[in-house]
Amino acid sequence: MSKFEHQRHKPGTGLTRSREIIVACAPMKSNVNISSIVRTGSASAIERLVLTGNVNLIKKIARDGEAELDISTHRTLLPVLKRLKKDGYRLVGLEQTTNSQSLYCYQFVRRTALVIGNERTGLTTDILDVLDNVVEIPVYGLPHSFNVAMATSMALYEYCRQFPQG
């Protein structure tokens, strides 16, 4: 008998309370990236996913995430962010900026809206202007940044690490 037995599709860990993190995405070009973010968001039990622009999810990539998540689609992101801020969410951008903090050192607050930029252009100035904080993931080689879906996964993992029970 093996010390470790493979356990395919182990049931999710129960949360003692709902997560209070929303992921808000600028318009993206890649439906693969959006679909990957849906899957990660669902696996992380985020509160809600806000998408903007023209969105077509790829079910094979998103898996059951589309059915499990509260997903809303909007024409533009800025009005949604202003509403979230008014509702008491800390707006945290995931972007490389002059004053961004390393994700390694950042202390999330429970009620967070994680703001994700476009794959190529990142977060626009009007979005950066309404953010409370900006975090970045240190990169040690080329290219100088991670793929947007991968970076979102890393940031969600860190949030979940800091609030393991929701």
C-alpha positions as a printed NumPy array, in Angstrom:
array([[  0.   ,   0.   ,   0.   ],
       [  1.305,   3.421,  -0.99 ],
       [  1.946,   6.159,   1.544],
       [  0.046,   8.532,  -0.739],
       [ -3.066,   7.569,  -2.654],
       [ -4.156,   9.612,  -5.616],
       [ -7.459,  11.32 ,  -4.911],
       [ -9.047,  12.668,  -8.097],
       [-11.302,  15.702,  -7.627],
       [-11.07 ,  15.904,  -3.867],
       [-14.058,  17.892,  -2.505],
       [-13.442,  21.574,  -1.793],
       [-12.512,  22.781,   1.658],
       [-15.51 ,  24.26 ,   3.44 ],
       [-15.394,  27.913,   4.41 ],
       [-16.601,  29.199,   7.774],
       [-17.763,  32.414,   6.074],
       [-18.143,  33.709,   2.535],
       [-15.149,  35.267,   0.863],
       [-15.358,  39.02 ,   0.394],
       [-13.171,  39.365,  -2.655],
       [-14.41 ,  40.476,  -6.042],
       [-12.29 ,  40.23 ,  -9.171],
       [-12.94 ,  43.086, -11.613],
       [-11.417,  42.776, -15.085],
       [-10.722,  45.399, -17.712],
       [-11.681,  44.356, -21.261],
       [ -9.431,  41.538, -22.445],
       [ -8.62 ,  40.219, -25.876],
       [ -8.18 ,  36.56 , -24.979],
       [-11.177,  34.428, -24.119],
       [ -8.661,  31.834, -22.914],
       [ -7.43 ,  34.253, -20.24 ],
       [-10.952,  35.217, -19.208],
       [-12.   ,  31.556, -19.027],
       [ -8.926,  30.704, -16.932],
       [ -9.765,  33.538, -14.53 ],
       [-13.321,  32.167, -14.244],
       [-11.965,  28.731, -13.31 ],
       [ -9.529,  30.144, -10.745],
       [-12.153,  32.482,  -9.306],
       [-14.56 ,  29.601,  -8.822],
       [-11.9  ,  27.366,  -7.26 ],
       [-11.033,  30.236,  -4.887],
       [-14.71 ,  30.777,  -3.987],
       [-14.602,  34.481,  -4.789],
       [-17.71 ,  36.518,  -4.089],
       [-18.186,  37.806,  -7.632],
       [-16.453,  38.265, -10.975],
       [-16.94 ,  41.497, -12.913],
       [-16.123,  41.299, -16.616],
       [-16.136,  44.147, -19.126],
       [-16.273,  44.321, -22.872],
       [-17.062,  41.509, -25.264],
       [-16.864,  38.223, -23.332],
       [-17.155,  34.684, -24.687],
       [-16.224,  32.011, -22.165],
       [-14.665,  28.761, -23.308],
       [-16.523,  26.132, -21.296],
       [-13.74 ,  23.543, -21.613],
       [-11.326,  25.943, -19.875],
       [-13.742,  27.596, -17.423],
       [-15.013,  24.112, -16.448],
       [-17.774,  24.433, -13.829],
       [-16.69 ,  27.951, -12.877],
       [-19.28 ,  29.661, -15.031],
       [-22.121,  27.851, -13.251],
       [-20.662,  28.354,  -9.765],
       [-19.698,  32.033,  -9.931],
       [-21.736,  35.191,  -9.721],
       [-20.563,  36.826, -12.97 ],
       [-21.672,  40.228, -14.202],
       [-20.682,  41.837, -17.497],
       [-20.484,  45.59 , -17.971],
       [-19.603,  47.91 , -20.821],
       [-16.922,  49.802, -18.82 ],
       [-15.08 ,  49.244, -15.565],
       [-14.737,  52.68 , -13.955],
       [-18.389,  53.112, -12.81 ],
       [-18.334,  49.607, -11.304],
       [-15.158,  50.38 ,  -9.357],
       [-16.588,  53.626,  -8.021],
       [-19.672,  51.723,  -6.81 ],
       [-17.521,  49.037,  -5.17 ],
       [-15.454,  51.694,  -3.395],
       [-18.646,  53.351,  -2.162],
       [-19.779,  49.914,  -0.895],
       [-16.631,  49.636,   1.229],
       [-14.321,  47.532,  -0.937],
       [-10.614,  48.315,  -1.019],
       [ -9.652,  48.598,  -4.685],
       [ -6.366,  46.778,  -5.288],
       [ -4.87 ,  46.84 ,  -8.771],
       [ -2.599,  44.093, -10.026],
       [ -0.082,  46.062, -12.074],
       [  3.547,  47.15 , -12.271],
       [  3.685,  50.838, -11.314],
       [  6.161,  53.224,  -9.721],
       [  4.558,  52.833,  -6.272],
       [  3.231,  49.288,  -6.418],
       [  3.902,  46.963,  -3.482],
       [  5.231,  43.433,  -3.775],
       [  2.498,  40.816,  -3.487],
       [  4.868,  39.004,  -1.093],
       [  4.506,  41.801,   1.48 ],
       [  0.992,  43.066,   0.847],
       [ -1.639,  42.569,   3.549],
       [ -5.062,  42.265,   1.95 ],
       [ -8.166,  43.43 ,   3.761],
       [-11.057,  40.988,   3.775],
       [-13.316,  43.236,   1.649],
       [-11.184,  43.604,  -1.489],
       [-11.865,  44.213,  -5.158],
       [ -8.888,  42.895,  -7.124],
       [ -8.647,  44.914, -10.328],
       [ -7.094,  43.186, -13.336],
       [ -5.868,  45.005, -16.443],
       [ -5.762,  44.207, -20.122],
       [ -3.129,  41.679, -21.242],
       [ -1.194,  44.195, -23.317],
       [ -1.999,  47.664, -21.967],
       [ -2.545,  46.873, -18.281],
       [ -4.657,  49.267, -16.222],
       [ -5.442,  52.656, -17.731],
       [ -4.692,  55.933, -15.935],
       [ -8.365,  56.586, -15.108],
       [ -8.554,  53.181, -13.383],
       [ -5.211,  53.646, -11.581],
       [ -6.488,  56.977, -10.234],
       [ -9.36 ,  55.345,  -8.272],
       [ -7.317,  52.485,  -6.762],
       [ -6.433,  52.358,  -3.081],
       [ -3.352,  50.181,  -3.606],
       [ -1.424,  48.518,  -6.412],
       [  0.406,  45.224,  -6.02 ],
       [  2.819,  43.548,  -8.372],
       [  4.351,  40.114,  -8.578],
       [  8.155,  40.203,  -8.684],
       [  9.596,  38.794, -11.922],
       [ 13.156,  37.525, -12.136],
       [ 13.592,  36.846, -15.842],
       [ 12.056,  37.48 , -19.235],
       [  9.396,  38.366, -20.115],
       [  9.037,  41.127, -17.529],
       [  5.555,  40.095, -16.405],
       [  3.357,  37.044, -15.932],
       [  0.389,  36.182, -18.111],
       [ -2.736,  37.98 , -16.822],
       [ -4.577,  34.764, -15.936],
       [ -1.514,  33.372, -14.144],
       [ -0.955,  36.629, -12.243],
       [ -4.619,  36.7  , -11.192],
       [ -4.271,  33.128,  -9.926],
       [ -1.206,  34.052,  -7.864],
       [ -2.921,  37.081,  -6.331],
       [ -6.053,  35.067,  -5.499],
       [ -3.903,  32.344,  -3.971],
       [ -2.24 ,  34.938,  -1.718],
       [ -5.592,  36.397,  -0.67 ],
       [ -6.88 ,  32.889,   0.143],
       [ -3.673,  32.123,   2.055],
       [ -4.263,  35.209,   4.188],
       [ -7.955,  34.373,   4.732],
       [ -8.08 ,  30.558,   4.615],
       [-11.519,  30.275,   6.185],
       [-13.198,  32.912,   4.052]])
